[in-house]
Amino acid sequence: MHKKMSSKLLLLFTLLFALDFIYCISHDFIVVMETDPLVIEASKPANITFSIKDMHNNPVKWDQLQVDSGRKLHIVFVGYDLDILGHIHPEDFMDINSAIELGKYTVSFTFPKAGLYAIAIEFMPLMDQAYGNLKVQKQFNLTVVGSPQMNTQIFYDFSSSTVIKSYQLGINESFIRPILLSEISRVNNISNAIRVNLGHISEAMDEHRNEFIAGQCVQILFTFNNANNNESILNLTPYLEHAMHAIIVREGLDFVEHIHGMAVVDHMMNMFDCNETNSMMPTPSQFGPQLKISYIFPKPGIYRIFIQTTRQNYQMLIPAFMIDIQPQSLQPIQSLQPTLPTQPSNDTCYFSLSHRILLLIFVVLCMIV
């Protein structure tokens, strides 16, 4: 009787372990990055190609990717100095994408300065639609040689207000060029400048220290006004299907994430939602002056938040702020939402790693008995 029970348990847990393993490997993806030329020089165009394969070594083709936020793949470049940003897409370089049926996707980018860059790729496989929207993110580091050299000393500015000028796009021009924040912030004519203020909802912060805390759901507000007369800017328009895109980068480039925000209307002001679904609400064709993100910073450190939104007449607005995220106190505050992982995990297995180890130990014990 005892042996029969052990055999049944062994069979059951072996089956669960096998199903979990099959489910896990079917949801993992391999991304390889190649550059042309092999050694990239600053101020010279370079092609960066990403080869995407599933765990079975099959190429992930163009028709196996979902359109997510207006594009099938999003590529983000960030310089070590937290001053250089690029957010581009292979769809905007179709003249050099002759191998998309082989699962190879190419972008062209001119790195403005020599130094270390983080490169993040994000895509959503169509094959996982039955399991929900699985968003895959992979990150690489790349060193660019030549001159001018990137500043290795980061300029720390924790101001909650910034004045910027717009980046003018052509009618049919995609955002395909690198942006230097130091150039956008160099405003010569204040009458055409825009002031962006960073705010927050205090309930999402440590009330005793008045600081942003890691692991807590925080809501950050961005208010756009005319820098000359302080009038609210009410003619913001969507960029790639969203009111705003945000690139969140931790100092040292060990963490890069691309998320979306939303336009604020009165009844949404106090909504806390650190799930991606909050950005899926309908985006008005015109909005302002406030945008917001709800987010959980995964760990303490200094972060740069790059914002991308557009204004009528094809003007791109790219304010950026630096935030010092503090560790949780000994008695952490209660967030209004449960703590969720911020960096989307590519491990979509049903069991966590620790559960799988325990399951394996149990199977071995059943075999011994």
C-alpha positions in Angstrom: 0.0 0.0 0.0 2.8 2.4 1.0 4.8 1.6 -2.2 1.7 2.1 -4.4 1.1 5.5 -2.8 4.7 6.4 -3.3 4.6 5.3 -6.9 1.5 7.4 -7.6 3.0 10.4 -5.9 6.2 9.9 -7.9 4.3 9.7 -11.1 2.2 12.8 -10.3 5.1 15.0 -9.3 7.3 13.8 -12.2 4.5 14.7 -14.5 4.1 18.2 -12.9 7.8 18.8 -13.1 8.0 17.8 -16.8 5.0 20.0 -17.7 6.5 22.9 -15.9 9.9 22.4 -17.7 8.2 22.2 -21.1 6.1 25.3 -20.3 9.2 27.1 -19.1 11.5 26.4 -22.1 8.7 27.2 -24.6 8.6 30.7 -23.2 12.3 31.5 -23.2 13.9 33.4 -26.0 17.5 33.9 -27.1 18.7 37.2 -28.4 22.1 37.8 -29.9 23.4 41.2 -30.8 25.9 41.9 -33.6 27.4 45.2 -34.7 28.7 46.3 -38.1 31.4 47.4 -37.9 32.6 45.1 -35.1 34.3 48.1 -33.4 32.0 51.1 -33.4 33.4 54.6 -33.4 31.7 57.7 -32.1 30.0 60.0 -34.6 30.0 57.3 -37.3 26.9 55.3 -38.3 26.7 51.7 -37.3 24.3 48.9 -37.9 23.1 46.9 -34.9 21.4 43.5 -35.6 19.4 41.4 -33.1 18.9 37.7 -33.9 15.9 36.3 -32.0 15.4 32.6 -31.5 13.1 30.5 -29.3 14.4 27.7 -27.0 14.2 25.3 -29.9 16.6 27.4 -31.9 14.0 28.5 -34.4 14.1 32.1 -35.6 11.3 34.3 -34.4 10.1 35.8 -37.7 8.4 39.1 -38.3 4.9 37.7 -38.5 5.5 36.0 -35.1 5.8 39.3 -33.3 2.9 41.4 -32.0 2.6 45.2 -32.6 3.1 46.7 -29.2 2.9 50.5 -28.8 2.9 51.1 -32.5 6.0 49.0 -33.2 7.0 45.3 -33.1 10.4 45.9 -31.5 11.6 48.8 -29.4 15.4 49.4 -29.1 16.6 51.8 -26.3 20.2 53.2 -26.1 21.4 55.0 -22.9 24.8 56.4 -22.3 26.7 55.8 -19.1 26.6 59.6 -18.3 22.7 59.4 -18.3 22.7 62.2 -20.8 22.3 60.3 -24.1 19.1 58.6 -25.2 18.0 56.7 -28.3 14.6 55.0 -28.7 14.3 53.5 -32.2 12.6 50.7 -34.1 13.6 48.3 -36.9 10.4 49.2 -38.7 11.9 52.6 -39.4 14.8 51.1 -41.1 13.2 48.6 -43.5 15.7 49.4 -46.2 18.3 47.5 -44.2 16.0 44.8 -42.8 16.4 42.2 -45.5 16.7 39.2 -43.1 13.5 39.6 -41.0 12.3 36.2 -42.2 15.5 34.8 -40.5 14.6 36.5 -37.2 17.2 39.2 -37.7 16.3 42.8 -37.1 18.6 45.7 -37.8 18.7 49.4 -36.7 21.1 52.1 -37.7 22.4 54.4 -34.9 25.1 57.0 -34.7 26.6 57.1 -31.2 27.4 60.7 -30.5 30.2 60.0 -27.9 32.6 57.3 -27.0 32.0 55.4 -23.9 29.8 52.7 -22.4 26.2 52.3 -23.5 23.3 50.1 -22.3 21.2 48.7 -25.2 17.8 47.2 -24.4 15.5 45.4 -26.8 11.8 44.7 -26.1 9.3 42.7 -28.0 6.1 40.7 -27.6 5.9 37.3 -29.3 2.6 36.5 -31.0 3.0 32.8 -30.2 2.3 33.6 -26.5 -1.0 35.3 -27.1 -2.9 32.3 -25.6 -1.0 32.9 -22.3 -1.4 36.6 -22.2 0.9 39.4 -23.3 4.4 38.1 -22.6 6.8 41.0 -22.9 10.4 40.0 -23.4 13.2 42.4 -22.5 16.9 41.7 -23.0 19.8 44.1 -22.2 23.3 44.4 -23.6 26.3 46.6 -22.9 28.4 48.1 -25.7 31.6 50.2 -25.6 32.1 52.8 -28.3 35.6 54.1 -29.1 36.9 57.3 -30.6 36.0 60.9 -29.8 34.5 63.0 -28.4 34.6 61.1 -25.1 31.6 60.7 -22.9 31.9 62.3 -19.5 32.6 59.6 -17.0 31.6 61.9 -14.1 27.8 61.9 -13.9 26.2 65.3 -13.3 23.8 64.9 -10.4 20.8 67.2 -10.6 17.8 66.3 -8.4 15.7 69.4 -9.4 12.0 68.8 -9.6 11.7 71.4 -12.4 13.4 71.6 -15.8 13.1 73.9 -18.8 13.5 72.3 -22.2 13.1 73.1 -25.9 11.2 70.9 -28.3 12.7 68.5 -30.8 11.1 69.2 -34.2 10.1 66.2 -36.2 9.4 66.2 -39.9 5.9 65.2 -41.0 7.0 61.7 -42.0 10.1 61.5 -39.8 10.4 58.9 -37.1 12.4 59.4 -33.9 15.6 57.7 -35.1 18.4 60.1 -33.9 20.2 60.2 -30.6 19.2 62.9 -28.2 21.5 64.7 -25.7 19.7 66.1 -22.7 22.4 68.8 -22.3 21.4 70.1 -25.8 17.7 70.0 -25.1 18.2 71.9 -21.9 20.2 74.6 -23.6 17.4 77.1 -24.1 18.1 80.4 -25.9 14.6 81.7 -26.3 12.4 81.2 -23.3 9.3 82.3 -25.1 9.2 79.0 -26.9 10.5 76.9 -24.0 8.6 74.5 -21.9 8.8 74.0 -18.1 8.1 70.6 -16.8 7.6 70.0 -13.1 7.9 66.7 -11.3 5.4 66.0 -8.5 4.1 63.0 -6.6 1.3 61.7 -4.5 2.5 61.7 -0.9 0.7 58.6 0.2 3.1 56.6 -2.0 6.2 57.9 -0.2 7.8 57.5 3.2 5.8 60.1 5.2 8.6 60.5 7.7 11.5 61.0 5.2 9.5 62.4 2.3 11.5 60.3 -0.1 10.8 57.7 -2.8 11.2 54.2 -1.4 12.3 51.1 -3.3 9.7 48.3 -3.5 6.7 50.7 -3.1 4.2 51.7 -5.7 4.7 55.4 -6.4 2.8 57.7 -8.6 4.8 60.4 -10.3 3.2 63.4 -12.0 4.7 65.6 -14.8 3.2 69.0 -15.4 3.9 70.9 -18.7 3.6 74.7 -18.7 4.8 77.5 -20.9 8.1 78.6 -19.4 7.5 82.3 -20.3 4.0 82.9 -18.9 3.3 79.6 -16.9 0.2 78.8 -19.0 -0.8 75.2 -19.0 0.1 73.3 -22.2 -3.1 71.6 -23.3 -2.1 70.4 -26.8 0.0 67.4 -26.0 -0.6 64.5 -28.4 0.1 60.7 -28.2 3.4 59.3 -29.3 3.3 55.7 -30.5 -0.2 55.1 -29.2 0.5 56.4 -25.6 0.3 59.7 -23.8 3.9 59.2 -22.9 6.8 56.8 -22.9 9.3 56.6 -20.0 12.7 55.1 -20.1 13.9 54.4 -16.5 17.6 53.8 -16.0 19.6 53.1 -12.9 23.0 54.6 -12.4 25.6 52.2 -13.6 23.4 50.9 -16.4 22.5 47.7 -14.6 18.8 48.3 -15.1 16.9 49.8 -18.0 13.1 49.6 -18.5 10.8 51.0 -21.0 7.2 51.7 -19.7 4.2 53.9 -20.6 2.3 56.6 -18.8 -1.1 58.2 -19.2 -2.8 61.5 -19.4 -4.3 62.7 -16.1 -7.9 63.7 -15.8 -9.5 64.7 -12.5 -11.1 61.3 -11.6 -7.8 59.5 -12.3 -5.6 61.7 -10.1 -5.5 59.4 -7.1 -5.6 56.1 -9.0 -2.7 53.9 -8.0 -2.0 51.0 -10.3 1.5 49.6 -10.8 0.3 47.1 -13.3 1.1 47.7 -17.0 -2.7 47.7 -17.7 -3.0 51.3 -16.4 -1.3 52.5 -19.5 -3.7 50.6 -21.7 -6.6 53.0 -21.0 -7.8 55.0 -24.0 -5.5 57.9 -24.8 -7.2 61.1 -25.8 -6.2 62.7 -29.1 -5.2 65.8 -27.2 -4.4 66.3 -23.5 -2.5 68.2 -20.9 -1.0 69.6 -18.8 -0.4 66.6 -16.6 0.9 63.1 -17.3 1.7 60.3 -14.8 3.4 57.0 -14.3 2.7 54.5 -11.5 5.8 52.5 -10.8 7.8 50.3 -8.4 11.5 51.0 -8.3 13.1 47.6 -7.8 16.0 48.6 -5.6 17.6 51.6 -4.1 19.9 53.8 -6.2 20.0 56.9 -8.4 17.7 56.7 -11.4 17.2 58.9 -14.5 13.7 59.0 -15.9 13.5 60.1 -19.6 10.0 61.2 -20.7 8.9 61.2 -24.4 5.7 62.8 -25.5 4.7 65.0 -28.4 2.9 68.3 -29.0 0.9 69.5 -32.0 3.0 70.3 -35.1 5.2 67.3 -34.6 7.2 68.6 -31.7 8.9 65.9 -29.5 9.3 66.8 -25.8 11.9 64.9 -23.8 12.2 66.1 -20.2 14.3 64.0 -17.8 14.6 63.9 -14.1 17.0 62.3 -11.6 15.6 60.6 -8.5 17.4 59.1 -5.5 15.5 56.0 -4.5 16.0 55.1 -0.8 15.9 51.6 0.8 12.9 50.6 2.8 12.9 51.6 6.4 12.9 49.1 9.3 9.1 49.4 9.4 8.1 49.8 5.7 5.0 51.7 4.9 2.0 50.0 3.4 1.7 50.7 -0.3 -1.7 51.1 -1.8 -1.0 48.3 -4.2 0.8 45.0 -3.6 4.5 45.0 -4.4 5.0 43.7 -7.9 8.2 43.0 -9.9 9.1 45.9 -12.1 11.5 44.4 -14.6 9.4 42.0 -16.7 10.7 38.5 -16.1 11.3 36.1 -19.0 10.9 33.2 -16.5 7.2 32.5 -17.0 7.4 29.0 -15.5 4.4 28.0 -13.4 6.7 27.1 -10.5 9.4 29.4 -9.1 13.0 28.2 -9.0 12.8 27.4 -5.3 9.5 25.4 -5.8 11.1 23.5 -8.6 14.1 22.5 -6.4 11.7 21.3 -3.6 9.7 19.4 -6.2 12.8 17.7 -7.5 13.9 16.8 -3.9 10.4 15.3 -3.3 10.6 13.2 -6.5 14.0 11.9 -5.5 12.7 11.0 -2.0 9.8 9.1 -3.5 12.1 7.2 -5.7 14.2 6.2 -2.7 11.2 5.1 -0.7 
